[in-house]
């Protein structure tokens, strides 16, 4: 599959989304009896119009809307590459046709290595952590209003299958090409009740009120006044508006797990405070999980957290579980190689009520006194912190500093002597 990707890339098709779209379509062709041989003949005959028509027909048979550039005859200027890619992919489909979903996930994983295109994918282990945290049950409607390539929906479906459960899933995606990629992902994973809608998750009406929402909405985006005025917060920031929109869309007692940048949980703007206040007072904010700073590397260093809440008024005495993770099973540098240390299993246990050094229960009144600040680090001591009474006074700290400066000055003077 990697060699097929490189073969297509070498023809000048260097947009990874288009490459993913094309390879996904070839997998559809491979899953359609008789279609593979016909397309291979068209590629060998260098027939651009027939290739485009064949791909369009196959895509339509899988419910994919028209509009992709690979369905245009003028796209096919290097048909030999299609033939070479098919020769590489054909044996894979023949040998592993029952796991097309896994094969396609491998292709989509390349999006995370392609600069800003990686915004469409949340790390798989974080997705699975969030799905397990919400534990969608049989028959519940699962939704993602900014679904990207459909990773949350696929993970929710796989999780329910592993538990002997089923239920509908639907996603909304604003980018038309990505929505087609998400639909292919749903198809390849055998999600017969999965639906992908093309539209803006902030304005598109959901087909039904979801019981479970799993999402990683776009960060740092801004909307126009026509969209902003629909929301009580008055914000134009997508990361705030999606939290507000999800709160409004959830079914009664529905629950959500949403990745947000640190500005949502700590920002001082009136809009950010409004959204946090609403989560605390109009919903039941169950937990805030602070993620390690390198989770979304290599393509962003934005500090993030997961908000987990339920669409029901908080009961008397309810607390908010503040959880801080320092390791997620991967190195926190740009390489993100797998390591042994991961706080995710303990965090799941903490969410289910087990005592943990990673977590602390906080009274909503205390959060309100702190300006509705939802940063777990504000309420949790760093593990290596010492009690306040062991810290030096300001005068002692200044004394230490003077001693250090004196030692450095003495060493610099000695170096100058040696040089001269």
N, C-alpha and C positions, 0 to 999 in steps of 0.2 A: 504494500500500500504506500509506503514511503517512496519507493522508486517510481510509482505511478504519479505521485504528487510532483516529484522532481521532473518527470518527463513533461507533464503539462506546464509546469513553471518555466521550463526551458524554452517554450514557444513564445514567451512574452506575456503569458497570462499570469501576472504577478500579484493580482489582488487575491489574498487567501480566501476571502469570502466566495469569490467566483469559483476558485478551484474546489472549495468544499461543496459548492452547489453542483458543479459538474460531476465530481466523484460520487456524490449522493445520488445523482440521476443515473449514473452507470450502475450503481447498486440496485436501483429500481429496475433498470433494464434486465439485470441478471436475475431478478426475482420474477420476471415476466416470461413465461414459456414462449419460445420461438423468437423473441425480440432480439436476443443477443446476437444470434447468427446473422439476422438481417442488418443490424447496425454495423456489425463487423464488415459485411460485404460493402455497405455504403461507404465506410471509411476507406476500404481498400480501393474502391472505385473513385475516390476523391470527389464524392458527390455532396457538396455542401448543403444544397437544398433538401436532399433526402435525409441527411443526418439531422438537420434542424427539425424537419417534420417528424421524424421518428422519435426524437427526444421529447418534443412537445406532446406527442400522442401518449407516450409512456407516462410523462409527468401528469397529464390530465387524468389518466386512469387511476392515479394514486391521489387524486383530489387536489393537486397543486395548481394554483392559479397561473395564468399566463403572465408573461412580462419579463422573464429572465433573459439576459442577453445571449445565453447559450442556445436559445430557441430561434435565434436569427441566423439566416444563412451566411451573412457577412462575417459572423464570428469565426466561421470555420475556414481559416486561411492555411492552417497547418494540420491537415487531416491525418498525416502520418503519425502525429503524436497521439491522436485518439486511438489509432490502431495499436500503437505500442502500449498505451495505458490499458487498453482492453486485454491485450495479451498478458499483462502483468496481473490484472485484477481477476480475470476469468478463473484461474486455478484457485484463487482465494475464495471466490463465491462457491465454486464447486465443492471445495473441501469444508468450508465453514459457513455455508448458507444459512444454518440455523442460528447463527449469532451475528446477524447483520447489524444489530443494534450496537454490539461491542465494537465491531469494525468501524462503524460510523463514528462512535465516540472517540476512537483513536484519531480519526481524521479531524474531528472538531477540536481535539486537544491541541492541534497545531495552531489554532486561532490564538491561543494564549501566548504563543511565542512570536506573534507577528505585530508587535507594537501596539498601537491603539485599538487594533481589532480584538485584542484580548479582553476588552471591556465586556464582551458578550459572554464571558465564561467565569463563573465562580468556582474556586478550587473544589474538586469533587468531595474531598473529605469534609470541608466546611458545609457543603450542601447536605451530605449524609447526616452530619451532626444536627443540623437544623431540622431535617425530616424526623429523625429519631426524637428530638426534643418535643415536637408537636404530636408525634405518634398518630397519624391519621387513621381513623377506624373505618370499618366496612360501611360503604355507602356515602361517606362524606364527600362533598364537592371540594376539590383542591384547585386553587387558582394561583397564577402568577401574572400580575398586570404589567410586568416588564420582563417578559420571559426569555429574551435573547434566543439562544439555540435550544431552549427547553430543558435545561439540566435539572431544575427543581422538579418539574413535572415527571420526568423520566425516573428520577430518584424516588419520588413519592410512589409512583406506580410499582417500581421494583420492590420497595419496602413493603408495600401492602401485599404484593404477591408472595413475598417471603413469609408473611404472617397469615396467609390464607384469606386475605381480604381483597375486595375490589371496590371500585368507585370511579366516578367521572373526574377528569382533570381538564382544565382549559387554561390557555395562556393568551395574553395580548402582547403583540410586538409591533412597534412603530415603524421599524425598517422592513420594507417589503421583502427584500432578498433574505434577510435573517428570518423573517416569519416563514418563508418557504423552507429554509434550512431546518427550522424548528419542527415544521410539519413532517419533513422527512425523518427527523429523529424520532418523532412520535410513531410514525409508521413502522420504522425498522425495529422498534422495541415492542411491537405488537400491542400497542395501546389502542384497542378498538373504541374505547370511550373517550379518547383524547381529542381535543379540539384546539386549533390555533387560529386566533383572530388577528387580522391585520388592522391596527389602529393605535391610537394614543391611549395608554392606560389611565391617563388623567381625565380623559373626556369620553372614551368609548364606554357605552353602557354594558355592564357585564350581563351575560345571558341569565344568570341566577346568582343569588347571594351566596358567596362561598363560605363553607364551614372552616376551611383552612386556607391561609394565604402564606406562601413562601416566596420571598422576593429579595432581589438585590437591585433596587432601582438605580437609575443613573445619578451620579454625583455631579455637582457643580454645573448642572444645566440651569437654564433660565427660560421661563415661559413668558408669553405676551400677556398684556393686561386682560384680554378677553378670557384667558384661562384662569389667571390669577384671581379675578373677581368672583369666580365660582366658589372660592374657598374662604372660610372664616378667618384663617390666619393672616390673610393679606400678603403672603409671601409670593415671590416669583421663583423661588428655588425648588428645583425638582425633588431634591432629597427630603425636603419638608412636606411638600405637597403630596408626595406618594404616601407618606405615613398618614397624613390626614385623609387622603382618599381611601386608603385601605381600611381605616377605622370606620369610615362611613359605609363602606361596601360590605363589611363582614356581616354574616348572619348573626342573629341573636345568640350570644354565648360562643360565637366563632372565635378562632384564635389565629394569631399571626406571629411569624418570625421573620424579621426584616433586617437586612444589613444596612447600616447607615454610617456615614462619616462622623468623626468626632464632633463636628460643628453642630450636629443635630442634638447631641446629648449634653453639650456644654455651651453652645452659642449664647451670646448675651442679647441678641435681637429680640424684639417683642414677638415676632413670628415664631422663633424657635422656642421661646418660653411658653407661648400659647399651646404649641403642639405638645410639649412635654406635660404641661398642666392638664391638658385634655386626657392624655394617656393615664395620668395618675387619678384624675377625679371623675372622668366620664367613662373610662374603661378600667379594667383591672390590669395594671402593669405588673406582670409576674416576675420578670427577670431582665437584667441588662448584662450581657456577656461581652466584656472587653476582649477583643482579639489581639494577638501579637502584632506588632507594627509591620512585620514583613510579609503578612499573609498574602497580599496581592502583588508582591514582586514577581517578575521583574518590571511590570509595566506601571506600577504606581506604589508610592510609599505612604499613601493616605492612611491615617490611623482610623480603624473602624470598630464597630461594636454591633451586636445583634440585639435588637429589641424584641422581647417576647411578651405579648399581651393578649387579653381576652376581651371580647366585646360584651361586657356586662359591668354594671356598677360595682365598685369594690365593696366587699363586706367589711363590717366593723372588725378592727384588729388585724386586717391584712397587712402584710409587709412585702417589700420588694427585695428579691434576691439579687445582690450585686456579686458578680463573678468576674474574676480577672484571670485570663490565660497568659502564660509566658512562653508556652511551647505548643506547637500544633502537629508535631511529628515530622516537620521538614525544617531544614536550615532556613534562617531568616535573612539570608543574603539573596542576591539576584539569581543564584543557581538553583535554590530551593530543592536541594537533594534530601532524600529521606533520612531521618535520624530516629533514634530510639525514643527520645523524650516527647511525650504528648500529654497535655492536660485535658484533652477532649473527653476521654472516658470518665475521668473524675468529675468534670463539669456536668456530664449527663447524670451522674449519680447525685450530684448536688441539686440539680434541677428537680430530681425526684424525691428530694427530702433528706438525703444522707448528709451528715456533717462533713465539712471540708474546709481546709485552710484556704482554698481558693474563693470561698464565698462568705458573705455576711448578710444577715437579714436587716433591712433598714426600714424604719417607720416612715410612711409617706409624709408625716408632719415634719420630720427632720429634713427630708428632701425639699419640701416647700420652703423651709427656713434657709436653705442653701440656694435659693433662687431657682429651684427645680433642676438643679444640676444632677445629671444622671451618670456621671463618670464614676465607675466602680472604684477607681484609684483614690477618689476623694474619701471613700468610706472604708477602704481596706488598707492596712499597713503593708508596706513592702516587706516581703518575707525576711529580708536581712536588716530591717530597721531595728534599732534599739529603743528601749523606753525613753520617754522624754527626759526623765531625771538623770540619765546617763550622758546626755548631750552636753557639750561645753557651753558655757555662757558666752555672750558676745565678747566680753573682755578677754576671756580665755582664748577664743578663736582669733582675736586680733593679735594676741601674744604669740600664738602659734605661727601666724602669718609673718610677723616681724622676724621671728627666729628663722623661718624658711628663707625669707628675703635676705637676711644677713648671711646665711650659709651660701646662698647663690652668689652674692656679691663677693664674698671671700674667694670662692672658686673661680669666678671670672677674673679677679685680680691676679690669682696664681697663674691662670692660663696666659694672661697678658705678659707676665714675667717670663714665662717659658718661651713665648714667641719672640720676645725682644732679646 
